Amino acid sequence: MKGKILLSGASGMLGSALRQTLAGDYEIIRLVRRRPEASDEIEWHPEVLRAFAQTDLLEGLTAAIHLSGANVAGRRWSGAYKRELVASRVASTQALAEALAGLSRPPQALLVASGTGIYGDRGEEIVDESSAPGAGFLADLCHAWEAAAEPARLAGIRVAHLRCGLVLGPGGGALARMLPIFRLGLGGRLGSGQQWMGWIALADLIAAVRFVLEKENLAGPVNFVSPEPVTNAGFTGALAAAVHKPAVFPAPAFALRLAFGEMADEALLAGARVVPKRLMDAGFQFQFAGIRAALCEAVGRAKNQAGS
């Protein structure tokens, strides 16, 4: 074993895949918000003042990976849901960072999920990790999310912010919600379809997490997206081709705004042409750089899972 990894969000699509991949080389300790049912679980409640009843259980970790967070596109952004989004990301990250910073034997690294939404709506501009944050609720949320890990960085822990784009994989995420619509031939672009989308295949994301975990000099923001971003129209065309159906039912911008309000403008109709400069500069190799191959792989796996 190479060490011990603390993992939050272990039951989600990304967390489950990551846990399965790392388990051969690392001991995985899961953070849970209930009474532990196994020796590889630690209870925590980041919404209260004392998130951990026993911080001594965190001593001697090799690294911590924090993936928890309510779904940004889960529902309309009411005031209450905005507060839930902030608490699930910012408050939980701060609670974990402060707990790790206070240890006598803190981990060497803390990897925290973030999002390419931090860049806001950037039109045709090519965006990398050196680009300034954008404007809007989603950009502000991501900025505060990353800032919440500052206690860990100040304690000498290497902190990496995993700025994830749309993750394409079977078993969950946005693709699982889109597939039934596209399989019926009812899919189509969102608004004009010209907004850029940063995306990444689940297999590449898992490999990139491990790459950053074991790359001891890689800290700060890291874009987790394919080197080949696509427009929304390009994405929907590729998804339609993967399920052998047309994509002829666009969702007009006004309808999306009526249905989703503010979230439509920031998460569905906005976009950024994000590239993974730091991953590529560090030598990471993508298995699925092109959208058509990535979607064919993800759709095929989803079909196999449904049939098993």
ZAMARGU-4260 file (C-alpha; in steps of 0.2 Angstrom, whole numbers, plus 5000, padded with zeros to 4 digits):
<rodrens>
0) 5000/5000/5000 | 5006/5017/4996 | 4996/5026/5010 | 4980/5031/5016 | 4967/5042/5007
5) 4952/5051/5015 | 4938/5052/5003 | 4922/5062/5004 | 4908/5060/4991 | 4913/5041/4989
10) 4896/5036/4985 | 4894/5047/4969 | 4898/5043/4951 | 4916/5050/4953 | 4919/5045/4970
15) 4914/5027/4967 | 4925/5026/4952 | 4939/5034/4960 | 4938/5023/4976 | 4938/5007/4964
20) 4953/5013/4955 | 4964/5018/4970 | 4959/5004/4981 | 4972/4992/4974 | 4986/5004/4980
25) 4979/5014/4994 | 4969/5011/5009 | 4953/5022/5007 | 4944/5029/5022 | 4927/5036/5018
30) 4919/5051/5026 | 4900/5048/5030 | 4887/5058/5038 | 4879/5044/5048 | 4885/5032/5061
35) 4900/5022/5054 | 4895/5004/5048 | 4913/4998/5044 | 4931/5001/5049 | 4934/5011/5034
40) 4922/5025/5038 | 4923/5041/5048 | 4908/5051/5053 | 4908/5070/5050 | 4895/5083/5050
45) 4902/5099/5042 | 4887/5109/5045 | 4890/5110/5064 | 4904/5119/5073 | 4913/5103/5077
50) 4913/5093/5061 | 4923/5078/5068 | 4920/5071/5085 | 4937/5063/5084 | 4950/5072/5074
55) 4963/5059/5080 | 4956/5047/5067 | 4963/5059/5053 | 4981/5058/5059 | 4994/5050/5047
60) 4984/5052/5031 | 4993/5052/5015 | 4980/5064/5006 | 4962/5069/5007 | 4951/5070/4992
65) 4935/5081/4994 | 4922/5078/4981 | 4906/5082/4991 | 4893/5095/4984 | 4875/5097/4980
70) 4871/5096/4961 | 4872/5114/4953 | 4859/5109/4940 | 4849/5099/4952 | 4835/5112/4953
75) 4830/5130/4951 | 4841/5142/4960 | 4830/5148/4974 | 4837/5157/4989 | 4836/5141/4999
80) 4845/5131/4986 | 4859/5143/4983 | 4862/5142/5002 | 4862/5123/5001 | 4875/5125/4986
85) 4886/5136/4996 | 4885/5125/5012 | 4888/5109/5003 | 4904/5116/4995 | 4911/5131/5004
90) 4906/5126/5022 | 4911/5108/5020 | 4928/5112/5012 | 4932/5125/5026 | 4927/5112/5040
95) 4939/5099/5032 | 4953/5111/5029 | 4953/5117/5046 | 4952/5100/5054 | 4967/5094/5043
100) 4977/5110/5047 | 4975/5106/5065 | 4983/5089/5065 | 5000/5085/5072 | 5003/5073/5057
105) 4993/5082/5043 | 4991/5074/5025 | 5004/5079/5012 | 4990/5084/5000 | 4972/5090/4999
110) 4963/5088/4982 | 4946/5098/4982 | 4933/5097/4968 | 4929/5114/4960 | 4921/5118/4943
115) 4925/5127/4927 | 4910/5138/4931 | 4923/5149/4940 | 4927/5157/4923 | 4909/5163/4919
120) 4903/5166/4902 | 4919/5169/4891 | 4912/5168/4873 | 4926/5163/4861 | 4941/5167/4873
125) 4952/5152/4876 | 4953/5150/4895 | 4966/5141/4905 | 4971/5141/4924 | 4980/5158/4923
130) 4963/5166/4917 | 4954/5177/4930 | 4938/5172/4937 | 4922/5177/4929 | 4906/5185/4936
135) 4890/5178/4942 | 4883/5167/4956 | 4892/5151/4949 | 4909/5160/4947 | 4908/5167/4964
140) 4903/5151/4972 | 4918/5142/4964 | 4929/5156/4970 | 4923/5155/4988 | 4924/5136/4987
145) 4943/5136/4982 | 4946/5150/4995 | 4939/5139/5009 | 4954/5127/5008 | 4966/5141/5012
150) 4968/5135/5031 | 4976/5118/5024 | 4987/5128/5012 | 4993/5139/5026 | 4997/5124/5036
155) 5009/5117/5023 | 4997/5105/5015 | 4998/5104/4995 | 4981/5110/4989 | 4975/5107/4972
160) 4958/5113/4965 | 4951/5101/4952 | 4941/5112/4941 | 4930/5099/4932 | 4920/5102/4917
165) 4905/5091/4912 | 4910/5073/4916 | 4905/5060/4904 | 4902/5043/4911 | 4889/5029/4914
170) 4879/5027/4930 | 4876/5045/4934 | 4879/5064/4931 | 4872/5075/4917 | 4874/5061/4904
175) 4862/5050/4913 | 4848/5064/4913 | 4851/5067/4894 | 4852/5050/4887 | 4833/5045/4889
180) 4829/5061/4880 | 4841/5059/4866 | 4837/5040/4864 | 4819/5046/4860 | 4825/5057/4846
185) 4820/5072/4856 | 4837/5080/4860 | 4844/5096/4853 | 4855/5111/4857 | 4852/5123/4871
190) 4848/5141/4865 | 4860/5145/4850 | 4871/5131/4854 | 4886/5142/4851 | 4891/5142/4870
195) 4907/5132/4873 | 4907/5117/4884 | 4922/5110/4894 | 4920/5091/4896 | 4930/5076/4901
200) 4928/5057/4900 | 4926/5049/4917 | 4941/5037/4914 | 4952/5053/4910 | 4945/5062/4925
205) 4950/5047/4937 | 4967/5045/4929 | 4970/5064/4931 | 4965/5064/4949 | 4978/5050/4952
210) 4990/5060/4942 | 4988/5076/4952 | 4988/5065/4968 | 5005/5058/4964 | 5013/5074/4956
215) 5020/5081/4971 | 5024/5098/4963 | 5006/5101/4956 | 4996/5113/4967 | 4983/5127/4964
220) 4970/5126/4951 | 4970/5112/4938 | 4957/5111/4924 | 4950/5094/4922 | 4943/5095/4904
225) 4948/5088/4887 | 4960/5097/4877 | 4946/5098/4863 | 4932/5108/4870 | 4916/5109/4859
230) 4901/5120/4857 | 4884/5114/4864 | 4878/5111/4846 | 4894/5100/4843 | 4891/5091/4859
235) 4872/5088/4855 | 4876/5082/4838 | 4889/5070/4844 | 4877/5063/4857 | 4864/5061/4845
240) 4876/5051/4833 | 4881/5040/4848 | 4863/5035/4851 | 4859/5034/4832 | 4845/5047/4833
245) 4843/5065/4826 | 4845/5080/4837 | 4831/5092/4830 | 4822/5098/4845 | 4832/5113/4851
250) 4827/5121/4868 | 4825/5140/4865 | 4833/5151/4877 | 4817/5159/4883 | 4810/5142/4888
255) 4825/5138/4897 | 4824/5154/4907 | 4806/5151/4911 | 4810/5134/4917 | 4826/5137/4926
260) 4828/5155/4929 | 4845/5162/4934 | 4853/5144/4932 | 4848/5144/4914 | 4859/5159/4910
265) 4874/5154/4920 | 4874/5135/4918 | 4865/5131/4902 | 4867/5146/4890 | 4884/5152/4896
270) 4900/5144/4892 | 4919/5145/4892 | 4932/5138/4880 | 4943/5130/4894 | 4959/5120/4890
275) 4969/5109/4903 | 4985/5118/4901 | 4993/5113/4918 | 4989/5095/4915 | 4996/5095/4898
280) 5011/5104/4903 | 5014/5091/4917 | 5014/5077/4904 | 4996/5070/4907 | 4990/5060/4892
285) 4971/5059/4888 | 4963/5043/4883 | 4948/5052/4876 | 4952/5069/4869 | 4938/5069/4856
290) 4920/5071/4860 | 4913/5057/4848 | 4925/5044/4855 | 4921/5049/4873 | 4902/5049/4870
295) 4902/5032/4861 | 4912/5024/4875 | 4901/5032/4889 | 4884/5027/4880 | 4891/5010/4876
300) 4895/5007/4895 | 4878/5014/4900 | 4869/5002/4889 | 4879/4987/4896 | 4876/4993/4913
305) 4857/4994/4910 | 4857/4977/4902 | 4867/4968/4916
</rodrens>
